[in-house]
Amino acid sequence: MKPKKEKINHDELFAWEAPTRPFKKRDRTFFQTVISLAFLLVVISLFLREWLLIPPPVMSNKITTKGIWVGDTFFKFSEILQYWFEKQLENTVLVLLTQFGTEVNVVIPTDKKEEIDTVLRDRLVFREKPLKNFIEKIGDWLRKSVPLEETSHSQNTKHTS
């Protein structure tokens, strides 16, 4: 049996029509800003993947008469334009600039820097101080201006006071 529908008389006090949810029409700049911020977050996350808490794997590197092996990748001396050394996160890094414009960073033992330099100087162009582009200059400035961790100098001054 169906229940009977009773007709109830309601006196209308106020009535209106409205969308079912809040809405604001957005212009093109809003979507460009959202997409730009999302892209920026993706780029930042790609850079941060190298500095996660997990230490990097150890790989074998060697210099031969024909070029340099970095793990399983071989770089011919003819493909390398120049090289230099940098200090990164308390490590000595051999930087190889290839003819394709890419930089290959290879962590080396600090005590082997002179030996590696002697072997490479006969075969490659050594650059004392590499030329930095605009982005690298901004990155260096940010690293100095906004340190993510305390340096050993600032830690020493805290302990002595």
MODELLER restraints for C-alpha pairs under 7 A, 6 or more apart:
rsr = mdl.restraints
at = mdl.atoms
rsr.add(forms.Gaussian(group=physical.xy_distance, feature=features.Distance(at['CA:59:A'], at['CA:71:A']), mean=5.40, stdev=0.5))
rsr.add(forms.Gaussian(group=physical.xy_distance, feature=features.Distance(at['CA:60:A'], at['CA:70:A']), mean=6.80, stdev=0.5))
rsr.add(forms.Gaussian(group=physical.xy_distance, feature=features.Distance(at['CA:60:A'], at['CA:71:A']), mean=5.23, stdev=0.5))
rsr.add(forms.Gaussian(group=physical.xy_distance, feature=features.Distance(at['CA:61:A'], at['CA:69:A']), mean=5.32, stdev=0.5))
rsr.add(forms.Gaussian(group=physical.xy_distance, feature=features.Distance(at['CA:61:A'], at['CA:70:A']), mean=4.70, stdev=0.5))
rsr.add(forms.Gaussian(group=physical.xy_distance, feature=features.Distance(at['CA:61:A'], at['CA:71:A']), mean=5.57, stdev=0.5))
rsr.add(forms.Gaussian(group=physical.xy_distance, feature=features.Distance(at['CA:62:A'], at['CA:68:A']), mean=5.82, stdev=0.5))
rsr.add(forms.Gaussian(group=physical.xy_distance, feature=features.Distance(at['CA:62:A'], at['CA:69:A']), mean=5.14, stdev=0.5))
rsr.add(forms.Gaussian(group=physical.xy_distance, feature=features.Distance(at['CA:62:A'], at['CA:70:A']), mean=6.87, stdev=0.5))
rsr.add(forms.Gaussian(group=physical.xy_distance, feature=features.Distance(at['CA:63:A'], at['CA:69:A']), mean=6.27, stdev=0.5))
rsr.add(forms.Gaussian(group=physical.xy_distance, feature=features.Distance(at['CA:66:A'], at['CA:76:A']), mean=5.93, stdev=0.5))
rsr.add(forms.Gaussian(group=physical.xy_distance, feature=features.Distance(at['CA:66:A'], at['CA:77:A']), mean=6.28, stdev=0.5))
rsr.add(forms.Gaussian(group=physical.xy_distance, feature=features.Distance(at['CA:67:A'], at['CA:74:A']), mean=6.92, stdev=0.5))
rsr.add(forms.Gaussian(group=physical.xy_distance, feature=features.Distance(at['CA:67:A'], at['CA:75:A']), mean=5.51, stdev=0.5))
rsr.add(forms.Gaussian(group=physical.xy_distance, feature=features.Distance(at['CA:67:A'], at['CA:76:A']), mean=4.21, stdev=0.5))
rsr.add(forms.Gaussian(group=physical.xy_distance, feature=features.Distance(at['CA:67:A'], at['CA:77:A']), mean=4.71, stdev=0.5))
rsr.add(forms.Gaussian(group=physical.xy_distance, feature=features.Distance(at['CA:68:A'], at['CA:74:A']), mean=5.78, stdev=0.5))
rsr.add(forms.Gaussian(group=physical.xy_distance, feature=features.Distance(at['CA:68:A'], at['CA:75:A']), mean=5.22, stdev=0.5))
rsr.add(forms.Gaussian(group=physical.xy_distance, feature=features.Distance(at['CA:68:A'], at['CA:76:A']), mean=6.50, stdev=0.5))
rsr.add(forms.Gaussian(group=physical.xy_distance, feature=features.Distance(at['CA:69:A'], at['CA:75:A']), mean=6.36, stdev=0.5))
rsr.add(forms.Gaussian(group=physical.xy_distance, feature=features.Distance(at['CA:79:A'], at['CA:98:A']), mean=5.59, stdev=0.5))
rsr.add(forms.Gaussian(group=physical.xy_distance, feature=features.Distance(at['CA:79:A'], at['CA:99:A']), mean=5.45, stdev=0.5))
rsr.add(forms.Gaussian(group=physical.xy_distance, feature=features.Distance(at['CA:80:A'], at['CA:96:A']), mean=6.51, stdev=0.5))
rsr.add(forms.Gaussian(group=physical.xy_distance, feature=features.Distance(at['CA:80:A'], at['CA:97:A']), mean=5.80, stdev=0.5))
rsr.add(forms.Gaussian(group=physical.xy_distance, feature=features.Distance(at['CA:80:A'], at['CA:98:A']), mean=4.25, stdev=0.5))
rsr.add(forms.Gaussian(group=physical.xy_distance, feature=features.Distance(at['CA:80:A'], at['CA:99:A']), mean=5.84, stdev=0.5))
rsr.add(forms.Gaussian(group=physical.xy_distance, feature=features.Distance(at['CA:81:A'], at['CA:97:A']), mean=5.66, stdev=0.5))
rsr.add(forms.Gaussian(group=physical.xy_distance, feature=features.Distance(at['CA:81:A'], at['CA:98:A']), mean=5.42, stdev=0.5))
rsr.add(forms.Gaussian(group=physical.xy_distance, feature=features.Distance(at['CA:81:A'], at['CA:99:A']), mean=5.71, stdev=0.5))
rsr.add(forms.Gaussian(group=physical.xy_distance, feature=features.Distance(at['CA:81:A'], at['CA:124:A']), mean=7.00, stdev=0.5))
rsr.add(forms.Gaussian(group=physical.xy_distance, feature=features.Distance(at['CA:81:A'], at['CA:125:A']), mean=6.69, stdev=0.5))
rsr.add(forms.Gaussian(group=physical.xy_distance, feature=features.Distance(at['CA:82:A'], at['CA:96:A']), mean=6.12, stdev=0.5))
rsr.add(forms.Gaussian(group=physical.xy_distance, feature=features.Distance(at['CA:82:A'], at['CA:97:A']), mean=5.43, stdev=0.5))
rsr.add(forms.Gaussian(group=physical.xy_distance, feature=features.Distance(at['CA:82:A'], at['CA:124:A']), mean=5.85, stdev=0.5))
rsr.add(forms.Gaussian(group=physical.xy_distance, feature=features.Distance(at['CA:82:A'], at['CA:125:A']), mean=4.61, stdev=0.5))
rsr.add(forms.Gaussian(group=physical.xy_distance, feature=features.Distance(at['CA:82:A'], at['CA:126:A']), mean=5.64, stdev=0.5))
rsr.add(forms.Gaussian(group=physical.xy_distance, feature=features.Distance(at['CA:82:A'], at['CA:127:A']), mean=6.57, stdev=0.5))
rsr.add(forms.Gaussian(group=physical.xy_distance, feature=features.Distance(at['CA:83:A'], at['CA:95:A']), mean=5.48, stdev=0.5))
rsr.add(forms.Gaussian(group=physical.xy_distance, feature=features.Distance(at['CA:83:A'], at['CA:96:A']), mean=4.55, stdev=0.5))
rsr.add(forms.Gaussian(group=physical.xy_distance, feature=features.Distance(at['CA:83:A'], at['CA:97:A']), mean=6.02, stdev=0.5))
rsr.add(forms.Gaussian(group=physical.xy_distance, feature=features.Distance(at['CA:83:A'], at['CA:125:A']), mean=6.44, stdev=0.5))
rsr.add(forms.Gaussian(group=physical.xy_distance, feature=features.Distance(at['CA:83:A'], at['CA:126:A']), mean=5.20, stdev=0.5))
rsr.add(forms.Gaussian(group=physical.xy_distance, feature=features.Distance(at['CA:83:A'], at['CA:127:A']), mean=6.04, stdev=0.5))
rsr.add(forms.Gaussian(group=physical.xy_distance, feature=features.Distance(at['CA:84:A'], at['CA:94:A']), mean=6.03, stdev=0.5))
rsr.add(forms.Gaussian(group=physical.xy_distance, feature=features.Distance(at['CA:84:A'], at['CA:95:A']), mean=5.39, stdev=0.5))
rsr.add(forms.Gaussian(group=physical.xy_distance, feature=features.Distance(at['CA:84:A'], at['CA:96:A']), mean=6.92, stdev=0.5))
rsr.add(forms.Gaussian(group=physical.xy_distance, feature=features.Distance(at['CA:84:A'], at['CA:126:A']), mean=5.92, stdev=0.5))
rsr.add(forms.Gaussian(group=physical.xy_distance, feature=features.Distance(at['CA:84:A'], at['CA:127:A']), mean=5.36, stdev=0.5))
rsr.add(forms.Gaussian(group=physical.xy_distance, feature=features.Distance(at['CA:84:A'], at['CA:128:A']), mean=6.23, stdev=0.5))
rsr.add(forms.Gaussian(group=physical.xy_distance, feature=features.Distance(at['CA:85:A'], at['CA:92:A']), mean=6.84, stdev=0.5))
rsr.add(forms.Gaussian(group=physical.xy_distance, feature=features.Distance(at['CA:85:A'], at['CA:93:A']), mean=5.59, stdev=0.5))
rsr.add(forms.Gaussian(group=physical.xy_distance, feature=features.Distance(at['CA:85:A'], at['CA:94:A']), mean=4.76, stdev=0.5))
rsr.add(forms.Gaussian(group=physical.xy_distance, feature=features.Distance(at['CA:85:A'], at['CA:95:A']), mean=5.93, stdev=0.5))
rsr.add(forms.Gaussian(group=physical.xy_distance, feature=features.Distance(at['CA:86:A'], at['CA:92:A']), mean=5.89, stdev=0.5))
rsr.add(forms.Gaussian(group=physical.xy_distance, feature=features.Distance(at['CA:86:A'], at['CA:93:A']), mean=5.18, stdev=0.5))
rsr.add(forms.Gaussian(group=physical.xy_distance, feature=features.Distance(at['CA:86:A'], at['CA:94:A']), mean=6.64, stdev=0.5))
rsr.add(forms.Gaussian(group=physical.xy_distance, feature=features.Distance(at['CA:87:A'], at['CA:93:A']), mean=6.10, stdev=0.5))
rsr.add(forms.Gaussian(group=physical.xy_distance, feature=features.Distance(at['CA:91:A'], at['CA:107:A']), mean=6.74, stdev=0.5))
rsr.add(forms.Gaussian(group=physical.xy_distance, feature=features.Distance(at['CA:92:A'], at['CA:107:A']), mean=5.96, stdev=0.5))
rsr.add(forms.Gaussian(group=physical.xy_distance, feature=features.Distance(at['CA:92:A'], at['CA:108:A']), mean=5.75, stdev=0.5))
rsr.add(forms.Gaussian(group=physical.xy_distance, feature=features.Distance(at['CA:92:A'], at['CA:109:A']), mean=6.74, stdev=0.5))
rsr.add(forms.Gaussian(group=physical.xy_distance, feature=features.Distance(at['CA:92:A'], at['CA:110:A']), mean=5.60, stdev=0.5))
rsr.add(forms.Gaussian(group=physical.xy_distance, feature=features.Distance(at['CA:93:A'], at['CA:105:A']), mean=6.20, stdev=0.5))
rsr.add(forms.Gaussian(group=physical.xy_distance, feature=features.Distance(at['CA:93:A'], at['CA:106:A']), mean=5.43, stdev=0.5))
rsr.add(forms.Gaussian(group=physical.xy_distance, feature=features.Distance(at['CA:93:A'], at['CA:107:A']), mean=4.41, stdev=0.5))
rsr.add(forms.Gaussian(group=physical.xy_distance, feature=features.Distance(at['CA:93:A'], at['CA:108:A']), mean=5.74, stdev=0.5))
rsr.add(forms.Gaussian(group=physical.xy_distance, feature=features.Distance(at['CA:94:A'], at['CA:105:A']), mean=5.82, stdev=0.5))
rsr.add(forms.Gaussian(group=physical.xy_distance, feature=features.Distance(at['CA:94:A'], at['CA:106:A']), mean=5.06, stdev=0.5))
rsr.add(forms.Gaussian(group=physical.xy_distance, feature=features.Distance(at['CA:94:A'], at['CA:107:A']), mean=6.20, stdev=0.5))
rsr.add(forms.Gaussian(group=physical.xy_distance, feature=features.Distance(at['CA:94:A'], at['CA:108:A']), mean=6.59, stdev=0.5))
rsr.add(forms.Gaussian(group=physical.xy_distance, feature=features.Distance(at['CA:95:A'], at['CA:103:A']), mean=6.34, stdev=0.5))
rsr.add(forms.Gaussian(group=physical.xy_distance, feature=features.Distance(at['CA:95:A'], at['CA:104:A']), mean=5.60, stdev=0.5))
rsr.add(forms.Gaussian(group=physical.xy_distance, feature=features.Distance(at['CA:95:A'], at['CA:105:A']), mean=4.69, stdev=0.5))
rsr.add(forms.Gaussian(group=physical.xy_distance, feature=features.Distance(at['CA:95:A'], at['CA:106:A']), mean=6.38, stdev=0.5))
rsr.add(forms.Gaussian(group=physical.xy_distance, feature=features.Distance(at['CA:96:A'], at['CA:103:A']), mean=5.50, stdev=0.5))
rsr.add(forms.Gaussian(group=physical.xy_distance, feature=features.Distance(at['CA:96:A'], at['CA:104:A']), mean=5.01, stdev=0.5))
rsr.add(forms.Gaussian(group=physical.xy_distance, feature=features.Distance(at['CA:96:A'], at['CA:105:A']), mean=6.58, stdev=0.5))
rsr.add(forms.Gaussian(group=physical.xy_distance, feature=features.Distance(at['CA:97:A'], at['CA:103:A']), mean=4.64, stdev=0.5))
rsr.add(forms.Gaussian(group=physical.xy_distance, feature=features.Distance(at['CA:97:A'], at['CA:104:A']), mean=6.52, stdev=0.5))
